């Protein structure tokens, strides 16, 4: 367990129990797939953000446990749908739900998790939280569509790419932090600061993910290196290489994106390394972390604030 997880260990145990309790269904397949996803583990950073931000801001109740579980259900639902769209067969080192049970069950259980999340939201009886999370789920869906449109298009700009990663990843990080601030009764300025902390952290996290797709160890990542290329996703390392590499390197990357083909992965990795594309991507991620850390200044010093700082630093130092 990482240090920032240890700070919220008791709360996290309660979240895990809440998740198990809320997975109950009269349809066994729903529970089977749900438990399979829970057992897969993962970093669970989004629910952790709810726990840390709410406590750092002085919240003393227990509604943050339900809120953290809601955030995790929304995230897991997006993963189920994402894996079907991307025809992915590996996540976190084992078969995806769609590879294990098929596309239809994966999509439908994703729908179950979304709807269960909204049932739990209603139980919180907080219109601010419902407004934030309903807008967020819509933004995530829009980001998924935008990414689908971008696939196979080497002309996607850096600005377009950054918009996609904000919608697909940053938006839920942002919502986790902002809803925690709502629970804690933060002022408008404090709420905005925690929201921006989440936004910058989410962007940093996705930038590093996209860089690791070309530099990571498949066993550590839990997925195949080069998956993004095989799906024709024009991520920042590829966008930078096309703009700053040699003509030959740019043509190599452009063709791979258009063809959604990772057969020349070795040459492409060499090209994006030599032109500085991965270094540039990590630099952008580090800048996002700096911006995120600035937004924590208003919080009183303590173990929860320290954990939020550690989490931000971890987002760029990790190897998976």
Secondary structure, DSSP 8 states (H G I E B T S, - for coil): --HHHHHTHHHHHHHHHHHHHHT--SSHHHHHHHHHHHHT----HHHHHHHHHHHHTT--SSHHHHHHHHHHHHHHHHHHHHHHHTT--EETTEE-HHHHH-HHHHHHHHHHHHHHHHHHHHHHT-HHHHHHHHHHHHHHHHHHHHHHHHTT-TT--HHHHHHHHIIIIIHHHHHHHHHHHHHTT--HHHHHHHHHHHHHHHHHHHHHHHHHHHHS-HHHHTS-TTHHHHTT---HHHHHHHHHS-HHHHHHHHHHHHHT--TTHHHHHHHHHHTTHHHHHHHHHHHHHHHHHHTTTTS-SSHHHHHHHHHHHHHHH---
